[in-house]
Amino acid sequence: MTIWMAAREYSGIAEAGGVKNVVTSLCEALARLGHKVVCFVPFYGCVNPQSLGTFRRNEFTGQVESAGERYAISYSVGFLNGVQIILVGAQCFWAKQNVYTYCAADREIFPNCKIGEGYADQHLMNTVFQKAILAFGETCCSAKDSPEIIHCHDACAAALPAIVSCFKKNFFTRTRFVVTIHNAGPYYHHEFKDVDEAEFYTGLRRDVLEGAKNGNRVEPYLLASRFAALTTVSPDYAKELVDPKNQNTDGLAQIFAERKIAVTGITNGIDCSLYDPKNVEASRLPFAFNPEKLDLEGKYKTREYFLQKIAGRDSPEIPALPKSGFLDAEGRVFFAYHGRLVRQKGILILLEAARELLKQVPEARLVINGQGEEALRDMCAAFANERRGRVVFYYGYEKAMSRTFTAAADFALLPSEFEPCGTEDFIAQAFGTIPVAHATGGLKKILDGKTGFLYEPNTPERLAAIMIELAQKKLKNAKCFDKIIREAAKTLRQKYSWKSVAKEQYERLYWELMFGKK
């Protein structure tokens, strides 16, 4: 098949959250299965095209209309690991130094912007991007290049099936659409405030837009439900998305349930080769080890390196990662959190639970690493500074360091209030670090007591209790969790490789959309 992907981010080109990993790995896995895969990504100002192989800048040009104006666009073409990448150029992308939110580098052009806030013209960016994909097919391709599948990722690309279906000509006659909901939580919907605003940007008919309302707002995911198959990133999250009692979708789950809109859950895979601790070049860890064979000497050398060179009182500063607190050499059991600093991730629950853990288990140590909301950043920094020697907090993201933080720990904490899939549990398993997670959404793929630990309800008291219990067991017998370490790494490799997910789940879905279920 010819498969087009539409995504606002892609690994090595434009990176923001976990979506980049899913899109990249799925594209490459499908290409290895023999499909022609083309991925459209905006040509942001932060994109470095040197990461692409043969690169042809502005090979095609065109125009699209949005918000009452016409915008010049260009298409630059390159290849990366068997995937054709088409960078969609437009002024609204070139002016941005990040993917979704203002960053420090944006201040040169937007001096009054607030760091971390979403771009003010996000609706224009989304619409120009999606209409540019439509225009590419209609003006830059021959009939033989028509895609069987267009797969759109997240709300910022979810209006594309409606746009193509309502404006399409002969080129897209055979095309079927898939929209993957990576996160349906509040702040992720890219919704229009009302029908007038949606019509202003997209040009879609009002009757189409009226059918996608959530209150007064127009939801891209509801737009997509009429023209595309909806998927999400785990079977358990799919169930939550159609549960009328779900309070974590800002009303979307209630509408899905009322309209009986189907959502298919396909658990994300992981490219184990990118996190293989046996290969320090791939893992970015300082020492090699093999959790499946319980060859863990390198893991504990990584911890020593972490304590001496990174987290200690006198360790050199990492310019990219501001540090608060430090860890002394007295620790004997280590917990870590790595992820976004947003309330969805349960940061407040984590801090309250950790307060009790450190009271009850003097030998326990905690590492926190992430970036996000300023208020949560300040709370984490204050927590670490008040418990110097026992807690260290690094704000920001640097790949090698963030992986080292996880690999150095015994347990990875995942207290998310809701979680569509989760990749930090996968990464922890790859590094011989046992995930401890709230039993929600995609985190339920953890096999309780076999590949990690699940708990509920998601309260500080319950999390503290399980952390204290695990710490005390570890202190009594350092090897008591070795069986779980080995099983977690083995299950990850055997069950969740992207090759398996792409072939057995996505490829099957695409064929069914084209030809019906057998």
BELFENCOR-V240277 format. One record per residue. N is the residue number from 1. SS is DSSP state (H for helix, E for strand, L for the rest). OMEGA is omega in radians with two decimals (NA if undefined). D_LAST is the distance of its C-alpha to the last C-alpha in whole Angstrom. Layout:
BEGIN
{{N SS OMEGA D_LAST} {N SS OMEGA D_LAST}}
END
This chain:
BEGIN
{{1 L 2.90 18} {2 E -3.04 21} {3 E 3.04 21} {4 E 3.03 24} {5 E 3.06 25} {6 E -3.08 28} {7 L 3.13 30} {8 L 3.14 34} {9 L -3.09 34} {10 E -3.07 34} {11 L 3.11 35} {12 L -3.10 38} {13 L 3.11 38} {14 E -2.98 39} {15 L 3.08 38} {16 L -3.11 39} {17 L -3.09 36} {18 L 3.14 33} {19 H -3.12 31} {20 H -3.12 32} {21 H -3.14 31} {22 H -3.09 28} {23 H -3.10 27} {24 H -3.09 29} {25 H 3.12 27} {26 H 3.11 24} {27 H -3.08 25} {28 H 3.11 27} {29 H 3.12 24} {30 H 3.10 21} {31 H 3.11 24} {32 H 3.08 24} {33 L 3.03 21} {34 L 3.12 22} {35 L 3.00 21} {36 E -3.05 24} {37 E 3.12 25} {38 E -3.14 27} {39 E 3.10 29} {40 E -3.14 31} {41 E 3.08 34} {42 E 3.11 37} {43 L 3.14 40} {44 L 3.07 42} {45 L -3.12 46} {46 L -3.10 45} {47 L 3.05 43} {48 L -3.07 44} {49 H 3.13 42} {50 H 3.10 44} {51 H 3.12 41} {52 L 3.14 39} {53 L 3.06 40} {54 L -3.02 40} {55 L 3.13 41} {56 E -3.09 42} {57 E 3.06 43} {58 E -3.13 43} {59 E 3.09 41} {60 E 3.07 40} {61 E 3.12 42} {62 E 3.11 41} {63 E 3.00 42} {64 E -3.12 40} {65 E 3.05 41} {66 E 3.09 41} {67 L 3.06 44} {68 L -3.14 46} {69 E 3.05 46} {70 E -3.08 45} {71 E 3.07 44} {72 E 3.11 45} {73 E 3.07 42} {74 E -3.13 41} {75 E 3.07 38} {76 E -2.94 39} {77 E 3.06 37} {78 E -3.14 37} {79 E 3.14 35} {80 E 3.10 34} {81 L 3.06 32} {82 L -3.13 30} {83 E 3.04 29} {84 E 3.14 31} {85 E 3.06 33} {86 E 3.11 34} {87 E -3.12 37} {88 E -3.11 37} {89 E 3.05 41} {90 L -3.09 43} {91 H -3.12 46} {92 H 3.06 45} {93 H -3.09 43} {94 H -3.09 46} {95 L -3.04 48} {96 L 3.12 46} {97 L 3.10 47} {98 L -3.05 44} {99 L -3.06 40} {100 L -2.97 41} {101 E 3.10 44} {102 L 3.06 48} {103 L -3.08 49} {104 H -3.12 53} {105 H -3.14 52} {106 H -3.03 51} {107 H 3.11 55} {108 H 3.13 56} {109 L -3.12 55} {110 L -2.99 54} {111 L -3.10 57} {112 L -3.09 57} {113 L 3.09 53} {114 L -3.09 53} {115 L 3.11 51} {116 L 3.09 48} {117 L 3.10 47} {118 E 3.14 44} {119 L -3.08 45} {120 L -3.12 47} {121 L -3.08 45} {122 H 3.13 41} {123 H 3.09 40} {124 H 3.13 41} {125 H -3.12 40} {126 H -3.06 36} {127 H 3.10 36} {128 H 3.13 38} {129 H -3.08 35} {130 H 3.12 32} {131 H 3.10 34} {132 H 3.09 35} {133 H 3.05 31} {134 H -3.10 31} {135 H 3.13 34} {136 H 3.13 33} {137 H -3.05 30} {138 H -3.00 32} {139 H -3.01 35} {140 H -3.03 35} {141 L 2.99 32} {142 L -3.06 31} {143 H -3.10 28} {144 H 3.14 26} {145 H -3.10 26} {146 L -3.11 24} {147 L 2.97 22} {148 L -3.05 18} {149 E 2.85 18} {150 E -3.06 22} {151 E -3.04 22} {152 E -3.05 25} {153 E 3.05 27} {154 L -3.00 29} {155 H -3.10 31} {156 H 3.06 33} {157 H -2.98 30} {158 L 3.10 28} {159 L -3.07 29} {160 H 3.12 28} {161 H 3.10 25} {162 H -3.13 27} {163 H 3.13 30} {164 H -3.08 28} {165 H -3.10 26} {166 H -3.09 29} {167 H -2.96 31} {168 L 2.99 29} {169 L -3.00 30} {170 H -3.01 28} {171 H -3.04 27} {172 H -3.06 24} {173 L -3.07 22} {174 L -2.99 19} {175 L 3.01 19} {176 E -2.99 17} {177 E 3.01 19} {178 E 3.02 19} {179 E 3.12 22} {180 E 3.08 23} {181 E 3.13 26} {182 L 3.10 28} {183 L 3.14 31} {184 L 3.11 31} {185 L 3.05 35} {186 L -3.12 38} {187 L -3.11 39} {188 L -2.97 35} {189 L -3.07 34} {190 L -3.06 36} {191 L 3.00 36} {192 E -3.04 39} {193 L 3.10 42} {194 L -3.10 41} {195 H -3.13 40} {196 H -3.14 43} {197 H 3.13 42} {198 H 3.12 38} {199 H -3.13 39} {200 H -3.10 42} {201 H -2.97 40} {202 H -3.05 37} {203 L 3.12 38} {204 L 3.14 35} {205 L -3.10 35} {206 H 3.14 37} {207 H 3.08 35} {208 H -3.12 32} {209 H 3.12 34} {210 H -3.13 35} {211 L -3.11 31} {212 L -3.06 31} {213 E 2.97 35} {214 E -2.89 35} {215 L 3.06 39} {216 L -3.03 40} {217 E 3.07 38} {218 E -3.04 36} {219 L 3.05 33} {220 H 3.14 31} {221 H 3.07 28} {222 H 3.00 28} {223 H -3.08 28} {224 H -3.03 25} {225 H -3.14 23} {226 H -2.98 23} {227 H -3.01 22} {228 L 2.94 20} {229 E 3.12 17} {230 E 3.02 20} {231 E 2.96 20} {232 E -2.79 23} {233 L 2.96 24} {234 L 3.11 23} {235 H -3.13 22} {236 H 3.09 25} {237 H 3.07 26} {238 H 3.09 23} {239 H -3.13 24} {240 H -3.10 28} {241 H 3.10 27} {242 L 3.12 26} {243 L -3.09 29} {244 L 3.13 32} {245 L -3.10 34} {246 L -3.12 33} {247 L -3.03 37} {248 L 3.14 36} {249 L 3.13 34} {250 L 3.05 37} {251 L -3.06 35} {252 H -3.11 31} {253 H -3.14 30} {254 H 3.13 31} {255 H 3.07 30} {256 H -3.12 27} {257 H -3.10 27} {258 H -3.09 29} {259 H -3.12 26} {260 L 3.10 23} {261 L -3.10 22} {262 L 3.04 19} {263 E -3.12 20} {264 E 3.13 17} {265 E 3.07 20} {266 L -3.10 19} {267 L 3.08 22} {268 L 3.01 24} {269 L 3.06 25} {270 E 3.05 29} {271 L -3.03 30} {272 H -3.12 32} {273 H -3.13 34} {274 H -3.11 36} {275 H -3.04 37} {276 L -3.10 38} {277 L 3.06 41} {278 L -3.07 42} {279 L -3.05 42} {280 H 3.11 45} {281 H 3.13 44} {282 H -3.03 40} {283 H -3.06 41} {284 L 3.10 44} {285 L -3.10 46} {286 L -3.12 50} {287 L -3.14 49} {288 L 3.03 46} {289 L -3.05 45} {290 E -3.11 42} {291 H -3.12 41} {292 H 3.12 38} {293 H -3.10 42} {294 L 2.98 44} {295 E -2.95 46} {296 L -3.13 47} {297 H 3.14 50} {298 H 3.09 49} {299 H -3.09 48} {300 H 2.96 51} {301 H 3.07 53} {302 H 3.10 51} {303 H 3.13 52} {304 H 3.10 56} {305 H -3.14 55} {306 H -3.10 54} {307 H -3.06 57} {308 H -2.97 59} {309 H -3.01 58} {310 H -2.92 56} {311 H -3.09 56} {312 L -3.12 60} {313 L -3.04 63} {314 L 3.13 64} {315 L 3.11 61} {316 L 3.12 61} {317 L 3.02 59} {318 E -3.02 56} {319 L -3.07 56} {320 L -3.03 53} {321 E 3.07 53} {322 E -3.01 56} {323 E 3.00 56} {324 E -3.11 58} {325 E 3.09 59} {326 E 3.08 59} {327 E 3.06 58} {328 L -3.08 61} {329 L -3.06 61} {330 L -3.06 61} {331 L 3.13 58} {332 L 3.06 56} {333 E -2.93 52} {334 E 3.05 51} {335 E -3.14 48} {336 E 2.94 46} {337 E 2.99 45} {338 E 3.13 43} {339 L -3.14 41} {340 L 3.08 42} {341 E 3.09 45} {342 L -3.03 43} {343 H 3.10 44} {344 H -3.05 40} {345 H 3.06 40} {346 L -3.09 43} {347 H -3.14 46} {348 H 3.08 48} {349 H 3.14 47} {350 H -3.08 47} {351 H 3.11 51} {352 H 3.13 52} {353 H -3.13 50} {354 H 3.11 52} {355 H -3.14 55} {356 H 3.10 55} {357 H -3.07 54} {358 H 3.04 57} {359 H -3.01 59} {360 H -3.05 58} {361 L -3.09 57} {362 L -3.10 60} {363 L -3.09 58} {364 E 3.09 55} {365 E -3.06 54} {366 E 3.05 52} {367 E 3.06 50} {368 E 3.13 49} {369 E 3.10 47} {370 E 3.08 46} {371 L -3.13 46} {372 E -3.02 46} {373 L -3.09 48} {374 H -3.12 52} {375 H 3.13 53} {376 H 3.05 50} {377 H -3.10 52} {378 H 3.12 55} {379 H 3.13 55} {380 H 3.13 53} {381 H 3.13 56} {382 H 3.13 58} {383 H -3.13 57} {384 H -3.12 57} {385 H 3.12 61} {386 H -3.09 62} {387 L -3.10 61} {388 L -3.07 62} {389 E -3.07 61} {390 E -3.14 58} {391 E 3.01 56} {392 E -3.13 55} {393 E 3.04 53} {394 E 3.13 52} {395 E 3.13 51} {396 L -3.11 48} {397 L 2.97 46} {398 L -2.90 47} {399 H -3.06 44} {400 H -3.12 46} {401 H -3.11 48} {402 H 3.08 45} {403 H 3.13 43} {404 H 3.11 47} {405 H -3.13 47} {406 H -3.09 44} {407 H -3.11 45} {408 L -3.03 48} {409 L 2.98 47} {410 L -3.05 46} {411 E 3.06 44} {412 E -3.06 42} {413 E -3.11 42} {414 E -3.07 39} {415 L -3.07 41} {416 L 3.03 38} {417 L 2.94 38} {418 L -3.07 35} {419 L -3.12 33} {420 L 3.11 29} {421 L -3.07 29} {422 L 3.03 32} {423 L -3.11 33} {424 H 3.07 36} {425 H 3.08 35} {426 H -3.10 33} {427 H 3.09 36} {428 H 3.13 38} {429 H 3.13 36} {430 H -3.06 37} {431 L 3.10 40} {432 L 3.13 41} {433 L -2.98 42} {434 E 3.12 40} {435 E 3.06 39} {436 E -2.90 40} {437 E 2.94 38} {438 E -3.09 38} {439 L 3.14 35} {440 L 3.02 33} {441 H -3.07 30} {442 H 3.10 28} {443 H 3.10 31} {444 H 3.04 30} {445 H 3.00 28} {446 L 3.11 32} {447 L -3.01 32} {448 E 3.14 35} {449 L -3.12 38} {450 L 3.10 36} {451 L -3.14 35} {452 E -3.11 37} {453 E 3.06 38} {454 E 3.10 37} {455 E 2.97 40} {456 L 0.00 40} {457 L -3.08 41} {458 L 3.13 42} {459 L 3.08 46} {460 H -3.12 48} {461 H -3.11 50} {462 H 3.12 46} {463 H 3.12 46} {464 H -3.10 49} {465 H -3.11 49} {466 H 3.08 46} {467 H 3.14 48} {468 H 3.13 51} {469 H -3.13 50} {470 H 3.14 48} {471 H -3.12 51} {472 H 3.09 53} {473 H 3.14 51} {474 H 3.14 51} {475 H 3.13 55} {476 H -3.09 55} {477 L -3.03 53} {478 L -3.09 52} {479 L -2.99 49} {480 L -3.13 48} {481 L -3.10 45} {482 H -3.13 44} {483 H 3.12 41} {484 H 3.11 39} {485 H -3.11 40} {486 H -3.11 38} {487 H -3.13 35} {488 H -3.14 35} {489 H 3.14 35} {490 H -3.14 33} {491 H 3.12 30} {492 H -3.09 30} {493 H -3.02 30} {494 H -2.96 27} {495 H -2.94 25} {496 L 3.05 25} {497 E -3.14 25} {498 H 3.10 24} {499 H -3.13 22} {500 H -3.11 20} {501 H -3.11 19} {502 H -3.06 19} {503 H -3.00 16} {504 H -3.08 15} {505 H -3.04 15} {506 H 3.14 15} {507 H 3.12 14} {508 H 3.11 10} {509 H -3.13 11} {510 H 3.14 13} {511 H 3.13 10} {512 H 3.11 8} {513 H -3.12 11} {514 H -2.94 11} {515 H -3.11 8} {516 L 3.13 6} {517 L 3.11 4} {518 L NA 0}}
END
